[in-house]
Amino acid sequence: MTRRMLSSEGLSSWQVLVDFDGTIAPDDPTDRLLERFADPLWRVIEEQWQSGLISSRQCMQRQVDLLRVSPEALDAAIGTIRIDPTFPTFLNFCHGYGAEVKIVSDGLDRVVEAVLRNAGLAITYFANKLEWRGGDRWRLAFPHARNDCRVSAANCKCSHGQRPHLRPRVVVGDGRSDFCMSLQADYVIAKGTLADFCRDSGRPYAPFADFHEATARLSAWLADRARRANPVIAATSP
């Protein structure tokens, strides 16, 4: 694939929405922090959400209420969290071809911000706001929730993709919180529960294990779009 082929379809303004927990950070940081610092009841709440009995907003709020950890201990634990080492290459690929990339997370802003900073990455992100109440208590605010969200999400991921002039729209994710935005995508790169959802509902998707594979999937898909958009240019490109 060449840059000429991609630009032939006018890909100067397109969008990539990427999940964080389980995707950019493969070890699912929110779950790891809850395992370490929350009452085990958090798992029951998680199962209720995964079963569709409660919304992600209810799930996250109740789980954060169970956290018992000082800011110092929490930040020390966050400092051990690592991203997929091939994500920066994926990010550079997208930026190189004019994409607007956003992280849309149903997790915690304190985690996303620190992990990105430690990785030396500057990227727009949207996540739930973790607020310290003093001592070892925490609460969660939802700056990106919407009253009209179809799934009452803690962070309405669909709302971050509602820019019709940015096309195509690509979604990369792994879980239940990514279902809704995947329905509005032109291309879905998925693993985990999101891959199961796409497969069970008969929706096309590209599987991936890491961002090295995601980059290859996206590169091939964009090249195919360019070939279909302008077969003459594609045939003459080296």
ChimeraX attribute file (.defattr): number of C-alpha atoms within 10 A of each C-alpha:
attribute: neighborCount
match mode: 1-to-1
recipient: residues
	/A:1	16
	/A:2	12
	/A:3	13
	/A:4	12
	/A:5	24
	/A:6	22
	/A:7	13
	/A:8	16
	/A:9	16
	/A:10	13
	/A:11	19
	/A:12	16
	/A:13	14
	/A:14	21
	/A:15	26
	/A:16	24
	/A:17	26
	/A:18	22
	/A:19	24
	/A:20	27
	/A:21	24
	/A:22	19
	/A:23	24
	/A:24	25
	/A:25	20
	/A:26	16
	/A:27	15
	/A:28	16
	/A:29	24
	/A:30	21
	/A:31	18
	/A:32	14
	/A:33	17
	/A:34	19
	/A:35	14
	/A:36	14
	/A:37	19
	/A:38	19
	/A:39	15
	/A:40	13
	/A:41	12
	/A:42	21
	/A:43	15
	/A:44	12
	/A:45	19
	/A:46	19
	/A:47	13
	/A:48	16
	/A:49	19
	/A:50	17
	/A:51	11
	/A:52	12
	/A:53	13
	/A:54	16
	/A:55	18
	/A:56	24
	/A:57	22
	/A:58	16
	/A:59	21
	/A:60	25
	/A:61	19
	/A:62	17
	/A:63	24
	/A:64	22
	/A:65	15
	/A:66	18
	/A:67	21
	/A:68	17
	/A:69	18
	/A:70	16
	/A:71	15
	/A:72	10
	/A:73	12
	/A:74	18
	/A:75	14
	/A:76	11
	/A:77	16
	/A:78	20
	/A:79	13
	/A:80	10
	/A:81	21
	/A:82	16
	/A:83	21
	/A:84	15
	/A:85	14
	/A:86	15
	/A:87	18
	/A:88	17
	/A:89	13
	/A:90	20
	/A:91	19
	/A:92	14
	/A:93	16
	/A:94	19
	/A:95	15
	/A:96	11
	/A:97	16
	/A:98	16
	/A:99	22
	/A:100	18
	/A:101	20
	/A:102	19
	/A:103	20
	/A:104	32
	/A:105	25
	/A:106	26
	/A:107	24
	/A:108	22
	/A:109	18
	/A:110	16
	/A:111	25
	/A:112	26
	/A:113	18
	/A:114	15
	/A:115	20
	/A:116	18
	/A:117	12
	/A:118	15
	/A:119	14
	/A:120	10
	/A:121	12
	/A:122	9
	/A:123	13
	/A:124	11
	/A:125	19
	/A:126	23
	/A:127	26
	/A:128	25
	/A:129	18
	/A:130	18
	/A:131	15
	/A:132	14
	/A:133	10
	/A:134	9
	/A:135	10
	/A:136	15
	/A:137	16
	/A:138	19
	/A:139	17
	/A:140	21
	/A:141	16
	/A:142	18
	/A:143	13
	/A:144	18
	/A:145	18
	/A:146	16
	/A:147	9
	/A:148	10
	/A:149	15
	/A:150	10
	/A:151	17
	/A:152	16
	/A:153	24
	/A:154	27
	/A:155	25
	/A:156	30
	/A:157	28
	/A:158	20
	/A:159	15
	/A:160	17
	/A:161	21
	/A:162	12
	/A:163	11
	/A:164	10
	/A:165	10
	/A:166	16
	/A:167	18
	/A:168	16
	/A:169	24
	/A:170	22
	/A:171	27
	/A:172	30
	/A:173	29
	/A:174	27
	/A:175	20
	/A:176	19
	/A:177	26
	/A:178	25
	/A:179	20
	/A:180	17
	/A:181	23
	/A:182	26
	/A:183	14
	/A:184	15
	/A:185	20
	/A:186	13
	/A:187	21
	/A:188	27
	/A:189	27
	/A:190	26
	/A:191	22
	/A:192	16
	/A:193	17
	/A:194	24
	/A:195	24
	/A:196	15
	/A:197	20
	/A:198	20
	/A:199	12
	/A:200	9
	/A:201	9
	/A:202	9
	/A:203	13
	/A:204	14
	/A:205	20
	/A:206	17
	/A:207	18
	/A:208	20
	/A:209	13
	/A:210	17
	/A:211	22
	/A:212	16
	/A:213	16
	/A:214	20
	/A:215	21
	/A:216	13
	/A:217	16
	/A:218	20
	/A:219	17
	/A:220	13
	/A:221	15
	/A:222	19
	/A:223	18
	/A:224	17
	/A:225	15
	/A:226	24
	/A:227	20
	/A:228	13
	/A:229	16
	/A:230	15
	/A:231	14
	/A:232	10
	/A:233	15
	/A:234	20
	/A:235	10
	/A:236	8
	/A:237	13
	/A:238	7
